[in-house]
Amino acid sequence: MNRIFILTGEPSGDKLASKVISKLQINNPNIEYACVGGTHLNSLGIKSIFDLKEITYIGFTSVLLNIFKIKKKINITVEEVIKFNPDILFSVDSPDFTLRVAKKVKKLNNKINTVHYVAPQVWVWREDRVKKFKKFLDHILLLFDFEKKYFDKENIPNTFVGHPLLEEETKSKIDLSNIIQNDKKIISLFCGSRLSEVNLLLPILIEFINLMNTKFDNFCFVFHATNENKNLIDEKINNTNLKNVEVISDESIKKQILKNSTFAVSKSGTVSLEICNAKVPSIIIYKMNFLNFLIVKMLVKIKFANIINIINNKEIIPELIQNECNAKEIYNSVVYFLKNPELMKKQIRNFEKTLTKIRSKSSSSDEAATVLTKFLIN
């Protein structure tokens, strides 16, 4: 029986990995799995060797403060991978954790094939990292076609698979009447999957909702939460007097809510692609502690935080970063769009053009599963 060890470092990676593995399970039912993952992989019957929360950190200072915990988890994970002795170590995103594990595993057992999904963003900073990957990665699966040149240059085998979040899914109608009143328009809110992101952005978004409620009475605000952070968001909302707020973690309901949304306010990250794919106009917000921000400013070589803006080298989707990420600026931006429907239509047209460039010709998770299958056959 073939074996695959799946290695993720945060909920978004867990979600991406599960899309690929669900395709593998259909065509290859006899594969045995182990993982470091979350609720999405667990729903496929694959239990994690420890809770994903234990390794989900954000920002340089958080990593530094937790460096010994992270090192311990890396070593434990390496031991478990070697013990499991898989045909493939399938690592997904979170390079600070997953690639450190892959590097150690490859040193200890060169026969384990290492396939990494979601290339580290070398086009943002530290392009020289690519040379190091060559020593311990057998294949890289790329979400964006423009990334190929960086890995081709170092002769690292790679495949452009596109982004799974852009896949067309079976449309299933869900009755939202018990969640959203018919006379209310929906504004979807995304404050991140990591605890540190939620702690920073949630209070700002609650203040934004309060500002909206002073001027409008026809909106319902829905927080799209992960299973891991739903209780935290619920608790914070319950401590307010807000009556027009819902917190949803069920994936199918979240998709339906998003498709029915008038607007979205989202933290920077891959979730913005889901919003664009649902044809919902939006703005991007992000904030980090001052020291992290200074470090990032010194290191990154791009002007924008959002992938749609990066590809176009201009602001298609407004970004409110750091000092601009406050309730008043968010309120002003959202209201400006709501009062100018043509602007919302223009934004949708612009990002739809961009999405055609980063979609794979077939299903991206199918293509990723095909690469893994080839390694199993060989």
C-alpha positions in Angstrom: 0.0 0.0 0.0 1.3 3.5 -0.9 1.7 6.1 1.8 1.5 9.9 1.8 2.3 12.2 4.7 0.5 15.5 4.3 2.1 18.5 6.0 0.3 21.8 6.5 0.9 24.7 8.9 -2.3 26.6 9.0 -6.1 26.3 8.2 -5.8 27.7 4.6 -3.1 25.1 3.8 -5.3 22.4 5.4 -8.1 23.5 3.1 -5.9 23.5 -0.1 -4.5 20.0 0.8 -7.9 18.5 1.4 -9.1 19.5 -2.1 -6.2 17.6 -3.7 -6.4 14.6 -1.3 -10.2 14.2 -1.9 -9.5 13.8 -5.6 -6.8 11.2 -4.9 -9.1 9.2 -2.6 -11.6 8.8 -5.4 -9.1 7.3 -7.9 -6.7 5.7 -5.4 -8.7 4.3 -2.5 -5.8 2.2 -1.2 -3.4 5.0 -0.2 -2.6 5.3 3.5 -2.3 8.8 5.0 -0.9 10.6 8.0 -0.8 14.3 8.5 -0.2 17.5 10.3 -3.5 19.2 9.4 -6.8 20.6 10.6 -10.6 20.1 10.2 -10.6 19.8 6.4 -8.2 16.8 6.3 -9.8 15.4 9.4 -13.2 15.4 7.5 -11.5 13.1 5.0 -10.7 10.6 7.8 -7.1 11.7 8.2 -6.2 12.5 11.8 -3.4 15.0 12.6 -0.5 14.0 14.8 -1.1 17.2 16.8 -3.4 20.2 16.8 -2.7 22.7 14.0 -3.1 25.6 16.4 0.2 24.5 18.1 2.2 25.7 15.1 0.2 28.5 13.6 2.2 31.7 14.1 2.2 34.9 12.2 4.9 37.6 11.8 8.6 37.6 12.5 8.3 38.5 16.2 5.7 35.7 16.9 8.1 33.2 15.2 11.0 34.5 17.3 9.1 34.4 20.5 8.0 30.8 19.8 11.2 29.6 18.1 11.9 26.8 20.6 8.3 25.5 20.4 8.5 25.5 16.6 11.8 23.7 16.6 10.4 21.1 18.9 7.3 20.6 16.7 9.6 20.4 13.6 11.7 17.6 15.2 8.6 15.7 16.4 7.1 16.0 12.9 10.3 14.8 11.3 10.4 11.8 13.6 6.8 10.9 12.7 7.4 11.2 9.0 10.4 9.0 9.1 8.5 6.5 11.3 5.5 6.5 8.8 8.0 6.1 5.9 5.8 7.5 3.2 6.3 7.4 -0.6 5.5 11.1 -0.7 5.9 13.9 1.8 3.2 16.3 0.5 3.9 19.7 2.0 1.5 22.6 1.6 2.3 26.3 2.0 3.6 27.6 5.4 7.3 27.3 4.3 8.8 28.3 7.6 7.4 25.1 9.1 6.8 22.7 6.2 10.0 23.3 4.2 12.1 23.0 7.4 10.5 19.6 8.0 11.0 18.6 4.3 14.7 19.5 4.4 15.4 17.4 7.5 13.3 14.5 6.2 15.2 14.5 2.9 18.5 14.3 4.7 17.4 11.4 6.8 15.7 9.4 4.0 16.5 10.5 0.4 14.0 7.9 -1.0 11.0 9.9 0.3 9.7 12.0 -2.6 9.1 15.6 -1.5 6.4 17.5 -3.3 5.6 21.1 -2.2 2.3 22.8 -3.0 2.1 26.7 -3.1 5.6 27.9 -4.0 7.2 30.3 -1.5 6.7 33.8 -2.7 10.2 34.4 -4.0 8.9 37.1 -6.2 8.1 39.1 -3.0 11.4 38.7 -1.2 14.5 36.5 -0.9 14.6 35.2 -4.5 17.9 33.5 -3.6 16.0 30.9 -1.6 15.2 29.0 -4.8 18.7 27.5 -5.0 18.3 26.0 -1.5 15.0 24.3 -2.4 16.8 22.4 -5.2 18.6 20.3 -2.6 15.5 18.8 -0.9 12.4 19.3 -3.1 11.6 16.9 -5.9 8.7 18.9 -7.4 6.9 22.2 -6.8 3.2 22.8 -7.6 2.6 26.4 -8.7 -0.6 28.4 -8.2 0.5 31.1 -10.6 1.9 30.8 -14.1 4.3 33.7 -13.7 6.2 31.8 -10.9 7.5 29.2 -13.4 10.5 31.3 -14.5 12.0 31.4 -11.0 12.1 27.6 -10.6 12.9 26.9 -14.3 16.0 29.0 -13.8 17.3 26.6 -11.2 16.0 23.5 -13.1 13.6 22.6 -10.3 10.8 20.4 -11.6 7.5 22.3 -11.4 4.0 22.2 -12.6 1.5 25.1 -12.9 -1.7 23.8 -11.5 -3.7 27.0 -11.0 -5.4 28.0 -7.8 -8.0 25.5 -6.3 -10.0 28.4 -4.8 -10.9 29.3 -8.4 -12.4 25.9 -9.2 -16.0 25.8 -10.3 -17.9 23.8 -7.7 -21.3 22.1 -7.9 -23.9 24.6 -7.1 -26.2 23.6 -4.3 -28.9 26.0 -3.1 -29.1 26.4 0.7 -31.9 28.2 2.5 -30.4 31.2 4.2 -33.7 32.6 5.5 -33.0 31.4 9.0 -29.6 33.2 8.9 -30.3 36.4 6.9 -33.5 38.4 6.8 -34.8 38.9 3.2 -34.9 42.7 3.6 -31.2 42.8 4.5 -28.2 43.1 2.2 -25.1 41.0 3.2 -21.6 42.4 3.8 -19.2 39.5 4.2 -16.3 40.0 6.6 -13.0 38.0 6.7 -10.7 38.7 9.6 -8.3 35.8 9.0 -7.7 32.2 10.1 -4.8 32.8 12.5 -5.5 33.7 16.0 -3.2 36.7 15.9 -5.0 38.1 12.8 -8.4 37.7 14.5 -7.2 39.5 17.6 -5.9 42.4 15.6 -8.7 42.8 13.0 -11.8 41.7 14.8 -12.1 44.8 17.1 -11.6 47.1 14.1 -14.3 45.3 12.1 -16.7 45.5 15.1 -16.1 49.2 15.3 -16.7 49.4 11.5 -20.1 47.6 11.9 -21.1 50.1 14.6 -20.3 53.0 12.3 -22.3 51.4 9.5 -25.3 50.9 11.9 -25.4 54.6 12.7 -26.1 55.4 9.0 -27.8 52.3 7.6 -30.4 49.8 8.8 -30.5 47.5 5.8 -27.3 45.5 6.2 -26.4 42.2 7.8 -22.8 41.5 8.5 -21.5 37.9 8.3 -18.1 36.9 9.7 -16.6 33.9 7.7 -14.8 32.0 10.4 -12.8 28.8 10.5 -13.9 26.0 12.9 -10.8 26.9 14.9 -11.7 30.5 15.5 -15.5 30.5 15.4 -16.0 30.4 19.2 -13.6 33.3 19.7 -15.4 35.5 17.2 -18.8 34.4 18.6 -17.7 35.3 22.1 -16.5 38.8 21.0 -19.7 39.5 19.2 -21.8 38.3 22.1 -20.1 40.9 24.3 -21.4 43.7 22.0 -25.0 44.9 21.5 -24.9 44.1 17.8 -28.0 42.4 16.5 -27.3 42.3 12.8 -24.1 40.1 12.9 -23.7 36.3 12.2 -20.7 34.1 12.5 -20.6 31.2 10.0 -18.0 28.4 9.8 -19.8 25.8 7.7 -18.1 25.8 4.3 -21.1 25.3 2.1 -23.1 28.0 3.9 -20.1 30.4 3.7 -19.9 29.9 -0.1 -23.7 30.6 -0.4 -23.4 33.7 1.8 -20.5 35.0 -0.2 -22.3 34.6 -3.5 -25.3 36.5 -2.1 -23.1 39.3 -0.7 -23.3 42.9 -1.8 -19.8 43.7 -0.7 -16.8 42.1 1.2 -14.1 43.4 3.6 -11.3 40.9 3.7 -7.9 40.5 5.2 -5.1 40.2 2.7 -4.5 36.6 1.5 -5.8 33.8 -0.7 -9.4 34.3 0.5 -9.5 37.4 -1.7 -9.4 35.0 -4.7 -12.6 33.3 -3.4 -14.2 36.7 -3.2 -13.2 37.6 -6.7 -14.4 34.2 -8.0 -17.8 34.8 -6.4 -17.9 38.2 -8.3 -18.2 40.2 -5.1 -16.6 43.7 -5.0 -14.3 44.2 -2.0 -11.6 46.1 -0.2 -8.5 44.5 1.4 -7.4 45.3 5.0 -4.3 44.2 6.9 -2.4 45.2 10.0 0.6 43.8 12.0 2.6 45.0 14.9 4.9 47.9 14.2 8.2 45.9 14.4 6.9 43.3 12.0 5.7 46.1 9.6 9.2 47.7 9.6 10.9 44.4 8.8 8.5 43.7 6.0 8.9 47.2 4.6 12.7 46.6 4.4 12.5 43.2 2.8 9.7 43.1 0.3 10.1 44.3 -3.2 6.5 44.7 -4.3 4.1 47.6 -4.0 0.9 45.7 -3.2 -0.4 43.1 -0.7 -3.2 41.6 -2.9 -2.4 39.1 -5.7 -4.9 40.7 -8.1 -3.1 44.1 -7.6 0.4 42.5 -7.8 -0.4 40.8 -11.2 -1.8 44.1 -12.6 0.9 46.3 -10.9 -1.9 48.7 -10.0 -4.7 48.9 -7.4 -7.7 47.1 -8.7 -8.9 46.3 -5.2 -8.3 49.1 -2.6 -5.8 48.2 0.1 -6.1 49.6 3.6 -2.8 48.6 5.2 -1.4 49.3 8.7 -2.3 52.9 9.8 -5.1 53.0 7.1 -6.5 49.8 8.5 -9.0 51.5 10.9 -12.8 51.5 11.3 -13.2 55.0 9.9 -11.2 54.4 6.7 -12.9 51.0 6.1 -16.3 52.7 6.6 -15.5 55.5 4.2 -14.2 53.1 1.5 -17.2 50.7 1.8 -19.7 53.5 1.7 -18.0 55.1 -1.3 -18.4 51.9 -3.3 -22.0 51.3 -2.1 -22.9 54.8 -3.3 -21.2 54.2 -6.7 -22.5 50.9 -8.2 -20.6 51.6 -11.4 -17.3 51.4 -9.5 -18.3 48.0 -8.1 -19.1 46.8 -11.6 -15.8 48.1 -13.0 -13.9 46.3 -10.2 -15.6 43.0 -11.0 -14.8 43.4 -14.7 -11.1 44.1 -13.9 -10.6 41.2 -11.6 -12.5 38.8 -13.9 -9.9 39.5 -16.6 -7.2 38.8 -14.1 -8.7 35.5 -13.0 -8.6 34.1 -16.5 -4.8 34.4 -16.4 -4.4 32.4 -13.2 -7.0 29.6 -13.7 -5.7 26.3 -14.9 -7.2 24.8 -18.0 -8.7 22.0 -16.0 -9.3 21.5 -12.3 -6.2 22.6 -10.4 -6.7 20.0 -7.6 -7.0 17.3 -10.3 -3.7 18.4 -11.8 -2.0 18.4 -8.5 -3.4 14.9 -7.8 -2.1 13.8 -11.1 1.4 14.8 -10.2 1.2 12.9 -6.9 -0.1 9.9 -8.7 2.9 9.9 -11.1 5.3 9.8 -8.2 3.4 6.9 -6.7 3.5 4.9 -10.0 7.2 5.7 -10.5 
